[in-house]
């Protein structure tokens, strides 16, 4: 899969795409159709007739595990944890980007008076949003002026006018760290914001990878091939040759403009009005013929944002725990409902006293866990981290509150609605040990089925239930990850 168009074609071939041909207004209507579709577990939507525009909008691209599997080149019936395992397996084999002379992203080049961000069908998503947000399924490339480190990050971008994008580079995020270096030099920071290209790059932008690691190299590792990049027209930065839209510009570290508010993935607004923030002064826009604008509804779970963060954050956490050489890690799961970041569940085969506590404290010390992770639940290896009914069982019958660890101070995110608006820099953390302590000599005796009888019953299952009245082969349907949603199209989004 090389670009967004390959992904759309693959979705359509698998029955995971619906084309909406009826006219739909970019002002609230499009996002509401998409949101209702997502809440019904529907397919990706390609809006082909957006009011006032001739180019399409793609939404709901990553809202099921099946489509995330498609992006990663894995079978569509893969579970989210299977995708994470494969991510962890592939990630060490980094492959840098490959420079090419030109690409489809250069089919149209607008500079000067030609620049008009409103020529693209950018939706307004929610009524209280401060405007139209160009950047929801976007990734921004910046480069450290000292080391040459290239960073891809997903940051919201609001259209302030035809040539300006408001940003939210949260304190401590990698783009913010790089911007501080430009501030010291008293120079503007070159940036490029991309939509489209290999959809894996959007996942990379959303991932919590360590500083000084290039997301381009991780994308190459996951894809097993280099990402083709071209040089920007006005910035000396690599941009994906197959991107749909590339916005090139610069950020003045000293200049601010009002931005927001914006309905965040928490299901709440992160502020009640506009806030002075940095912005991108746009100097050039390149784009393909009939560019596909990719947007997400963000908002409450479960959207593209939650699914991609569950995959990327969970995979990164798992990968970093492995890098710490902590033995016994069986599986890691960061539920999409928590946007992959506020809650982590880890299954571990305990090998020594204090092992479960080590895993919990290690999780909040990783690059991923140190930012915003509030609750870690550690369970024994007889429970899969994603099997939420069994996790709740462990919380009920194995967890003892006196074994929980409460940590008063940790780095928070300004998007966490559980904290007051004016004090969101510090969060508390809870590590819940829902294991049976390793050192107990007398452990609870589990109830088990008789293996011989179980095999005999399973062999007779078709005879006992000829009409399929019970789960196949005598097993209840696998819990999976709770988001193996059916691909039936929601009534609200039926193509007309």
C-alpha positions as CSV (number, residue, x, y, z in Angstrom):
1,X,0.0,0.0,0.0
2,X,1.6,3.2,-1.2
3,X,-0.9,5.9,-0.7
4,X,-4.4,6.9,0.5
5,X,-6.0,5.9,-2.8
6,X,-4.6,2.4,-2.5
7,X,-6.2,2.2,0.9
8,X,-9.6,3.5,-0.4
9,X,-9.5,0.9,-3.2
10,X,-8.6,-1.9,-0.8
11,X,-11.4,-0.8,1.6
12,X,-13.9,-0.8,-1.3
13,X,-12.7,-4.3,-2.5
14,X,-13.4,-5.7,1.0
15,X,-16.7,-4.0,1.4
16,X,-15.4,-1.6,4.0
17,X,-16.1,1.7,2.1
18,X,-19.3,3.5,1.3
19,X,-19.5,6.3,-1.3
20,X,-21.9,9.0,-0.2
21,X,-23.1,10.6,-3.5
22,X,-25.9,12.8,-2.2
23,X,-24.9,16.4,-1.5
24,X,-23.7,16.9,2.1
25,X,-22.8,20.3,3.6
26,X,-19.3,20.7,5.1
27,X,-20.8,22.8,7.8
28,X,-21.7,20.3,10.6
29,X,-23.8,17.9,8.4
30,X,-20.8,15.9,7.0
31,X,-19.3,15.4,10.5
32,X,-22.7,14.4,11.9
33,X,-23.2,11.8,9.2
34,X,-19.8,10.4,9.9
35,X,-20.3,10.4,13.7
36,X,-23.5,8.5,13.5
37,X,-21.9,6.0,11.1
38,X,-19.0,5.5,13.4
39,X,-21.2,4.9,16.4
40,X,-22.9,2.2,14.4
41,X,-19.7,0.5,13.5
42,X,-20.0,1.5,9.8
43,X,-17.5,1.6,7.0
44,X,-15.2,4.3,5.9
45,X,-17.1,7.0,4.1
46,X,-16.1,8.9,0.9
47,X,-18.2,12.0,0.5
48,X,-18.2,12.7,-3.2
49,X,-20.6,15.7,-3.3
50,X,-19.6,18.3,-0.6
51,X,-21.6,21.5,-0.9
52,X,-19.6,24.1,-2.8
53,X,-16.7,21.8,-3.6
54,X,-15.7,19.4,-6.4
55,X,-13.2,17.2,-4.5
56,X,-14.1,14.4,-1.9
57,X,-13.7,14.0,1.8
58,X,-12.8,10.7,3.5
59,X,-13.9,10.0,7.1
60,X,-14.1,7.0,9.4
61,X,-11.0,5.5,7.9
62,X,-9.6,3.9,11.0
63,X,-12.6,3.3,13.2
64,X,-12.4,-0.5,13.1
65,X,-9.6,-2.9,13.7
66,X,-10.2,-4.5,10.3
67,X,-9.2,-1.2,8.6
68,X,-6.2,-0.7,10.9
69,X,-5.2,-4.3,9.9
70,X,-5.6,-3.3,6.2
71,X,-3.2,-0.3,6.7
72,X,-0.6,-2.6,8.3
73,X,-1.0,-5.3,5.6
74,X,-2.4,-7.9,8.0
75,X,-5.6,-10.1,7.7
76,X,-8.8,-8.2,8.3
77,X,-9.8,-10.5,11.1
78,X,-6.7,-9.7,13.1
79,X,-7.4,-8.4,16.6
80,X,-6.0,-5.1,17.9
81,X,-3.5,-7.0,20.1
82,X,-2.3,-9.1,17.1
83,X,-1.6,-5.8,15.3
84,X,0.3,-4.6,18.4
85,X,2.4,-7.8,18.5
86,X,3.3,-7.4,14.9
87,X,4.1,-3.7,15.4
88,X,6.5,-4.7,18.3
89,X,8.1,-7.4,16.1
90,X,8.7,-5.2,13.1
91,X,9.6,-1.9,14.8
92,X,13.4,-2.6,15.4
93,X,14.1,-3.0,11.7
94,X,14.1,0.7,10.9
95,X,14.2,1.8,7.2
96,X,14.9,5.5,6.4
97,X,12.9,7.3,3.7
98,X,13.9,7.3,0.1
99,X,14.4,10.5,-1.8
100,X,12.8,10.7,-5.2
101,X,12.7,13.6,-7.8
102,X,9.0,14.2,-7.8
103,X,5.6,12.7,-7.0
104,X,1.9,13.1,-7.3
105,X,1.9,15.7,-4.5
106,X,3.5,18.1,-6.9
107,X,0.7,18.0,-9.6
108,X,-0.5,21.4,-8.4
109,X,1.6,24.1,-6.8
110,X,0.1,27.3,-5.3
111,X,2.2,30.2,-4.0
112,X,1.6,33.8,-3.1
113,X,-1.9,35.0,-4.1
114,X,-2.8,31.5,-5.3
115,X,-2.9,30.2,-1.8
116,X,-6.3,29.6,-0.4
117,X,-6.8,26.9,2.3
118,X,-10.6,27.3,1.9
119,X,-10.4,25.8,-1.6
120,X,-10.4,22.4,0.2
121,X,-13.6,21.0,1.6
122,X,-12.6,21.3,5.3
123,X,-15.5,20.4,7.6
124,X,-16.7,22.2,10.6
125,X,-17.2,19.4,13.0
126,X,-19.1,20.5,16.1
127,X,-21.3,23.5,16.8
128,X,-19.0,25.0,19.5
129,X,-15.8,24.6,17.5
130,X,-13.9,27.8,16.9
131,X,-14.0,27.2,13.1
132,X,-13.0,24.7,10.5
133,X,-10.0,22.5,11.4
134,X,-7.8,21.6,8.5
135,X,-5.7,19.3,10.7
136,X,-7.5,16.4,12.3
137,X,-6.1,13.5,10.2
138,X,-2.9,15.4,9.4
139,X,0.8,14.9,10.3
140,X,3.3,17.7,10.6
141,X,7.0,17.4,9.8
142,X,9.6,19.5,11.7
143,X,13.4,19.2,12.0
144,X,15.7,19.8,14.9
145,X,18.1,22.5,13.7
146,X,21.0,21.1,15.8
147,X,20.8,17.4,15.2
148,X,18.8,17.0,12.0
149,X,16.2,14.8,13.8
150,X,13.0,14.6,11.8
151,X,9.8,14.5,13.7
152,X,6.3,13.7,12.5
153,X,3.5,14.7,14.8
154,X,-0.3,15.0,14.6
155,X,-1.5,18.4,15.9
156,X,-4.8,20.1,15.4
157,X,-4.7,22.9,12.8
158,X,-7.4,25.5,12.6
159,X,-8.0,27.6,9.5
160,X,-7.6,31.2,10.8
161,X,-7.7,32.7,7.3
162,X,-6.9,31.6,3.7
163,X,-3.1,31.6,4.4
164,X,-2.9,30.9,8.1
165,X,-3.3,27.7,10.3
166,X,-3.6,28.0,14.0
167,X,-1.7,25.2,15.9
168,X,-1.6,23.5,19.2
169,X,1.9,22.4,20.0
170,X,1.4,21.2,23.6
171,X,4.2,21.9,26.0
172,X,6.8,19.1,25.9
173,X,5.5,17.6,22.6
174,X,8.3,17.1,20.1
175,X,7.3,20.0,17.8
176,X,7.3,22.3,20.9
177,X,10.8,21.1,21.8
178,X,12.0,21.9,18.3
179,X,10.2,25.2,18.2
180,X,12.1,26.2,21.4
181,X,15.4,25.7,19.6
182,X,14.3,28.1,16.9
183,X,13.2,30.6,19.5
184,X,16.7,30.5,20.9
185,X,18.0,31.2,17.4
186,X,15.4,33.9,16.9
187,X,14.4,32.2,13.7
188,X,11.1,30.9,12.3
189,X,10.6,27.2,12.3
190,X,10.0,25.6,8.9
191,X,7.1,23.1,8.8
192,X,5.1,21.0,6.4
193,X,1.6,19.6,7.2
194,X,0.5,16.7,5.1
195,X,-2.8,14.9,4.4
196,X,-2.8,11.6,2.7
197,X,0.1,9.5,1.4
198,X,0.6,6.2,3.0
199,X,-2.0,6.1,5.7
200,X,0.6,4.5,8.0
201,X,2.1,8.0,8.3
202,X,-1.0,9.3,10.1
203,X,-0.6,6.5,12.6
204,X,3.1,7.5,13.0
205,X,2.1,11.1,13.6
206,X,-0.3,9.9,16.4
207,X,2.3,7.6,18.0
208,X,4.2,8.4,21.2
209,X,7.6,7.5,19.9
210,X,10.7,8.6,21.8
211,X,12.4,11.9,21.1
212,X,15.2,11.8,18.5
213,X,13.6,8.8,16.7
214,X,12.2,9.5,13.2
215,X,8.7,8.4,12.5
216,X,9.7,8.0,8.8
217,X,12.1,5.3,9.9
218,X,9.4,3.5,12.0
219,X,7.0,3.7,9.1
220,X,9.6,2.1,6.9
221,X,10.1,-0.7,9.5
222,X,6.3,-1.4,9.7
223,X,5.9,-1.2,6.0
224,X,9.1,-3.2,5.3
225,X,10.0,-0.7,2.6
226,X,11.2,3.0,2.6
227,X,8.7,5.8,2.3
228,X,9.2,7.8,-0.9
229,X,9.7,11.5,-0.1
230,X,10.4,14.7,-2.1
231,X,11.8,18.0,-1.0
232,X,9.3,20.8,-0.2
233,X,9.0,23.7,-2.6
234,X,9.8,26.4,0.0
235,X,11.0,24.3,3.0
236,X,14.0,22.0,3.1
237,X,12.0,19.1,4.5
238,X,11.1,15.7,3.2
239,X,7.4,15.3,2.4
240,X,5.7,12.1,1.2
241,X,5.7,12.0,-2.6
242,X,2.2,10.5,-2.7
243,X,0.5,12.9,-0.2
244,X,-2.8,14.4,-1.3
245,X,-2.1,17.8,0.1
246,X,1.1,19.4,1.5
247,X,1.0,22.8,3.3
248,X,4.4,24.4,3.6
249,X,5.1,27.3,5.9
250,X,6.8,28.7,9.0
251,X,6.1,29.3,12.7
252,X,7.3,32.5,14.3
253,X,8.2,31.5,17.9
254,X,7.3,35.0,19.1
255,X,4.0,35.4,17.3
256,X,0.6,34.3,18.6
257,X,-3.0,34.4,17.4
258,X,-6.3,33.3,19.0
259,X,-7.1,29.7,18.3
260,X,-9.9,27.2,19.3
261,X,-11.9,26.0,20.9
262,X,-12.0,22.4,19.6
263,X,-14.0,19.3,20.5
264,X,-11.2,16.9,21.6
265,X,-11.0,13.1,21.7
266,X,-11.9,13.1,25.4
267,X,-15.4,14.0,24.5
268,X,-14.9,17.5,26.0
269,X,-13.5,20.9,25.0
270,X,-10.0,21.6,26.4
271,X,-11.0,25.3,26.9
272,X,-14.1,27.4,26.9
273,X,-12.9,30.1,24.4
274,X,-10.0,31.1,22.2
275,X,-6.4,30.9,23.4
276,X,-3.3,32.7,22.0
277,X,-1.3,30.0,20.2
278,X,1.4,29.7,17.6
279,X,0.4,29.6,14.0
280,X,1.7,28.5,10.6
281,X,2.2,31.3,8.0
282,X,1.5,29.3,4.8
283,X,3.9,30.0,1.9
284,X,3.1,27.2,-0.5
285,X,0.5,24.5,-1.0
286,X,1.0,21.5,-3.3
287,X,-1.6,18.9,-4.0
288,X,-2.8,16.2,-6.3
289,X,-5.4,16.5,-9.0
290,X,-8.8,16.1,-7.3
291,X,-7.2,15.8,-3.9
292,X,-8.9,13.7,-1.2
293,X,-9.3,15.6,2.0
294,X,-9.0,13.2,5.0
295,X,-10.8,14.2,8.2
296,X,-11.8,12.7,11.5
297,X,-14.7,13.6,13.8
298,X,-12.5,13.4,16.9
299,X,-15.1,13.9,19.8
300,X,-16.1,11.1,22.1
301,X,-15.0,7.5,21.6
302,X,-14.7,5.6,19.4
303,X,-13.3,7.5,16.3
304,X,-10.2,7.2,14.1
305,X,-8.3,9.1,16.9
306,X,-9.2,6.6,19.6
307,X,-8.4,3.5,17.5
308,X,-5.2,4.8,16.1
309,X,-4.0,5.9,19.6
310,X,-5.0,2.5,21.1
311,X,-2.9,0.8,18.4
312,X,0.1,3.2,18.4
313,X,0.2,4.0,22.1
314,X,-0.3,0.4,23.2
315,X,2.3,-0.8,20.7
316,X,4.8,1.8,21.9
317,X,4.2,1.0,25.5
318,X,4.7,-2.7,24.8
319,X,7.8,-2.0,22.8
320,X,9.3,0.1,25.5
321,X,8.6,-2.4,28.2
322,X,10.4,-5.0,26.0
323,X,13.3,-2.6,25.6
324,X,13.6,-2.4,29.4
325,X,14.2,-6.2,29.3
326,X,11.4,-6.8,31.8
327,X,10.6,-10.6,31.5
328,X,7.2,-12.2,31.4
329,X,5.2,-9.6,29.5
330,X,2.4,-11.5,27.8
331,X,0.2,-8.7,26.3
332,X,-0.5,-5.0,26.6
333,X,-3.8,-3.3,25.9
334,X,-4.7,0.4,26.0
335,X,-8.4,0.6,25.4
336,X,-9.7,2.8,22.6
337,X,-12.3,4.2,25.0
338,X,-9.5,5.8,26.9
339,X,-7.9,7.0,23.7
340,X,-5.1,4.6,24.3
341,X,-3.4,6.9,26.8
342,X,-5.1,7.2,30.1
343,X,-5.5,3.5,31.0
344,X,-3.2,0.5,30.3
345,X,-3.7,-3.1,31.1
346,X,-0.7,-5.4,31.2
347,X,-0.7,-9.2,31.4
348,X,2.5,-10.7,33.0
349,X,3.7,-14.2,33.8
350,X,5.1,-13.5,37.3
351,X,8.6,-14.9,37.9
352,X,9.6,-13.4,41.2
353,X,8.2,-11.4,44.2
354,X,7.4,-7.8,43.3
355,X,7.3,-8.6,39.6
356,X,3.8,-7.1,39.1
357,X,4.8,-3.9,40.9
358,X,7.9,-3.6,38.7
359,X,5.7,-3.9,35.6
360,X,3.3,-1.2,36.8
361,X,6.0,1.3,37.8
362,X,7.9,0.6,34.6
363,X,4.8,1.4,32.5
364,X,4.5,5.0,33.9
365,X,8.2,5.5,33.4
366,X,8.2,4.9,29.7
367,X,8.1,7.7,27.1
368,X,4.5,6.8,26.4
369,X,3.4,6.2,30.0
370,X,5.1,9.2,31.5
371,X,2.7,11.6,29.7
372,X,-0.9,11.3,30.8
373,X,-1.2,7.7,31.8
374,X,-3.2,7.6,35.0
375,X,-4.1,4.0,35.7
376,X,-2.2,0.8,35.1
377,X,-3.8,-2.6,35.8
378,X,-1.5,-5.6,36.0
379,X,-3.1,-9.1,35.6
380,X,-1.7,-12.6,35.7
381,X,-0.8,-14.4,32.5
382,X,-4.0,-16.5,32.5
383,X,-5.9,-13.3,31.5
384,X,-5.4,-11.6,28.2
385,X,-4.9,-7.9,28.6
386,X,-7.7,-7.1,26.2
387,X,-10.2,-9.6,27.7
388,X,-12.2,-6.9,29.7
389,X,-14.7,-9.3,31.3
390,X,-11.8,-11.3,32.7
391,X,-9.9,-8.1,33.8
392,X,-13.1,-7.1,35.7
393,X,-13.2,-10.6,37.2
394,X,-9.5,-10.1,38.4
395,X,-10.4,-6.7,39.8
396,X,-13.2,-8.2,41.7
397,X,-11.5,-11.4,43.1
398,X,-7.7,-10.9,42.9
399,X,-7.3,-7.2,43.5
400,X,-6.7,-6.0,47.1
401,X,-6.8,-2.2,47.5
402,X,-4.0,-2.3,50.1
403,X,-1.7,-3.5,47.3
404,X,-2.4,-0.5,45.0
405,X,0.2,2.1,44.5
406,X,-0.9,5.7,44.5
407,X,1.5,8.3,43.0
408,X,0.6,12.0,43.6
409,X,2.6,13.7,40.9
410,X,3.1,12.9,37.2
411,X,3.1,14.7,33.9
412,X,-0.4,15.4,32.6
413,X,-2.0,16.5,29.4
414,X,-3.9,19.8,29.1
415,X,-6.7,17.8,27.4
416,X,-7.6,15.7,30.5
417,X,-11.1,16.8,31.6
418,X,-10.7,15.1,35.0
419,X,-8.6,18.0,36.1
420,X,-9.6,21.7,36.5
421,X,-9.1,23.8,33.4
422,X,-6.5,26.0,35.1
423,X,-4.3,23.2,36.6
424,X,-3.8,20.4,34.1
425,X,0.0,20.1,34.3
426,X,0.2,17.5,37.0
427,X,-1.9,14.3,37.4
428,X,-1.9,11.6,40.0
429,X,-1.5,7.9,39.0
430,X,-2.8,4.6,40.3
431,X,-1.1,1.2,39.8
432,X,-3.5,-1.6,40.4
433,X,-2.0,-5.0,41.1
434,X,-4.8,-7.4,40.2
435,X,-2.5,-10.5,40.3
436,X,-2.3,-13.3,42.9
437,X,0.9,-12.4,44.7
438,X,3.8,-14.5,43.5
439,X,5.2,-15.1,47.0
440,X,2.0,-16.6,48.5
441,X,2.7,-20.2,49.4
442,X,-1.0,-21.1,49.5
443,X,-2.7,-19.6,46.4
444,X,-6.5,-19.7,45.6
445,X,-7.4,-22.9,43.9
446,X,-9.0,-22.2,40.5
447,X,-12.1,-24.0,39.2
448,X,-11.3,-25.8,36.0
449,X,-13.2,-28.0,33.5
450,X,-12.3,-31.6,32.9
451,X,-10.2,-31.7,29.8
452,X,-11.4,-35.0,28.5
453,X,-15.0,-34.1,28.9
454,X,-14.4,-30.7,27.4
455,X,-12.9,-32.2,24.2
456,X,-15.8,-34.7,24.0
457,X,-18.4,-31.9,24.3
458,X,-16.6,-29.8,21.8
459,X,-16.5,-32.6,19.3
460,X,-20.3,-33.0,19.6
461,X,-21.1,-29.3,19.4
462,X,-22.6,-29.5,15.9
463,X,-24.8,-32.4,16.9
464,X,-26.0,-30.6,20.1
465,X,-26.7,-27.3,18.4
466,X,-27.4,-28.1,14.7
467,X,-28.9,-24.6,14.1
468,X,-25.9,-22.8,15.5
469,X,-27.8,-21.8,18.7
470,X,-24.6,-21.5,20.7
471,X,-21.0,-20.3,20.1
472,X,-19.0,-22.2,17.5
473,X,-17.1,-25.2,18.8
474,X,-18.5,-24.8,22.2
475,X,-16.6,-21.5,22.9
476,X,-18.1,-18.1,23.6
477,X,-17.3,-15.5,21.0
478,X,-13.8,-14.2,21.7
479,X,-13.8,-10.9,23.4
480,X,-11.2,-9.7,20.9
481,X,-10.7,-6.0,21.6
482,X,-14.3,-5.0,21.8
483,X,-14.2,-3.1,18.5
484,X,-14.6,-5.8,15.9
485,X,-17.6,-3.9,14.7
486,X,-19.8,-5.1,11.8
487,X,-19.3,-3.4,8.5
488,X,-23.0,-2.8,7.8
489,X,-23.6,0.8,6.8
490,X,-25.4,3.0,9.3
491,X,-28.8,4.1,7.9
492,X,-27.8,7.8,8.3
493,X,-25.0,7.4,5.8
494,X,-26.6,5.3,3.1
495,X,-25.4,6.4,-0.3
496,X,-28.1,8.3,-2.1
